[in-house]
Amino acid sequence: MSVFKSVLELYCCSPSFLSEHPAIYTDSGVMSYRELEYRANAVRELLFRHGVCQGDIVSVCLPKSADAVAVMLGVMKAGAVYHPLNFDAPSERNHRIMADVQPKIIVHTDSTCCYTRDYPVITLSVDLPNEHSNRDALIHPRDVAYVVSTSGSTGHPNSVLIRHESIENYITWKLAYYQFHAGSMKLQFAPLSFDSAISDIFSMLCCGGALYLVSADKRANCDYIMELIGRYPITSFAIVPSLYKRLLCFSDDVVHSLDTITLAGEEVTAEILAEHQRQFPDVRVVNEYGPCECTIGVAASDVTHHAGSEAPPIGRAIANTEVFIRDAEPDEAERYIGEICIAGISVGNGYLGRESETRLKFLHHPDTDEPYYCTGDLGYVNAAGELVFAGRKERTVKVAGNRVNLIEVETAMNQVQGILQSAVIFHEERLKALCVADRTVASIRLALSEHIPDYMIPSVIQLSDILPISQNGKKDYHQITDIFSQQVKQMDIADLRVENVVMQHWKAVLNIPSCRLTDNFFDIGGNSLLFIDLIMDITKAFDISIDLSQLLEKLTLQEQISYIENLIKDKSKEINE
């Protein structure tokens, strides 16, 4: 076991601790390790002055920034429990989360924000304490370090409790497995409300390396990402496979310093790895697996040289952790598939305020009484002794790296006035909803945006007179899937007029039967990742180069058609000249 009691002790032993070595880069500047530690201590002192005690939960609702990282450190230094909230999420969802968490205080950008009616709110300002002690709270390894909230099977978010010994164990393993060092620099993608952000941050701070924080509005901007990789000595990043697939389409020869890519949050396909091997054969790829209930990651596999069409493995368990298959049964390929379960130091303390769900998912071994977590994921062990992911047991899916429980989406839809019934499925890598309602699809989208994050709003919402019902009187999800499957049509681009081609690509990307010239891409089911898909398709169709920032200013179909027609004309002039 480790000699360190917490990840904070590991951080304080970093070779760059208290130095002028850059710790955090953002588009607006650089913060050194010395300044980061000073800001973190000031936050700790501010919390003490507001009555925060050891074990209190502090909710942090800040945009991604160097100061937000300092707040995370300051909360832990105070012996409090760090609870990151999604700054861009609807306030109602954050209110539901905090109703379970019951924070002692909230750190926010605005002292008059909507949360002040229920909780004390403090802001970071130039008035942070200038005088403060250098004494952090005494932390015990089994104290809770942080709480993260995730989609729950009851239709409400669950908040997971993770101990200091668990995160310290994970980061210690990560430093050894990836061989991070003071010269490492990580491009940080994940929102701060995700546990993977905690992994990104501490894996660099504890080795003395540096982070470049990618803001939420630029996370899917592939041109911007490739520019950063070319401009800075980026050595690694962790990314969801669906976004990496898009990034591969924008890649070039600027990855001179990149040595490792971690794929996590979604199933990794052989197709993505084959394309990676074609473009970046010298860059290592690691497939990392783990639910947030068990401290970020519990298994990993180096899949750099994975070959063939079989699913890449998720590997073997990290240090002081056991990953095993429960209730395995043979399938048609004679693979013994069962539920993936996790035991050991990585297992969290359960769901805060959700005893029934905790008892359902966090079990105890009948012989040892040691706790283990049932993931709801299916898996098997391959011939090489590595674990392979084989799907989900229940109605939980991954959308752009975010875990989404379809029941929670249905619950949100059913709470919208005017919706009588709804059914949500995951079809062709998108959320799709069939609902009985007396209101328009556009108004449903607008109402949902006030309750759930954008990634949880179905890309396709279809109105129906009734929902298909099975013989036992329940929603027939197989029939509902068939309804959407029958609507999928092959793109017909026999008529090569720009208007028709662009319109066909809109319909294909958004999976909609029709669209109007005045439609706004984001108002009819689009999101940032689908927008990238659209650009890739149009770029290939017309063999042109599209400026993402310019196209983002032209969001209606008519505006995009005019923009593309002008690009084609300009290209023709260049050829003729």
GIWOHU-V302591 format. One line per field, one symbol per residue. psi: psi as a letter, one per 30 degrees, with the letter a starting at -180 (. if undefined). Layout:
psi->???
This chain:
psi->llfkflfeeeefgkffkglgkkekklffakkleeeeeeeeeeeeeeeefggklkfkkjkjiklkleeeeeeeeeeeefglkkjkljfflkeeeeeeefeeeilelkklfjfglffffflkkllklfgkkfkllgjlljkkeglkelkkklklffgkkkkkkklefeeeeeeeeeeeefhlafgkkkkjeklffkffeeeeeffeeffgalkjjklefgegjeeeeeeeeeelhkfllklkeeeeeeeffglagghefkfkkkklflkkleeeeeeeeeeifgkkkkjkkklffhhdkfllkjgegklaflkklfblklkgkkklkkhkkkafggkjkakklklaffkagakkgieeeeeefjlkkfefgkklkjffkkllkafggkkkkgakeahklkjhfkkkkfeeeeeeeffkkfjellkkljkhglkkkkljlhlleeeeeeeeffelleffkkekjkklelkkklfgglkjfeeeeeeeeffkkkkjhejgkeeeeeeeeeeeefhlflllffkkeffhflleeeeeeeeeeeeeefhlkkjeeefffifleeeeeeeeeeeeeeeeeeee.
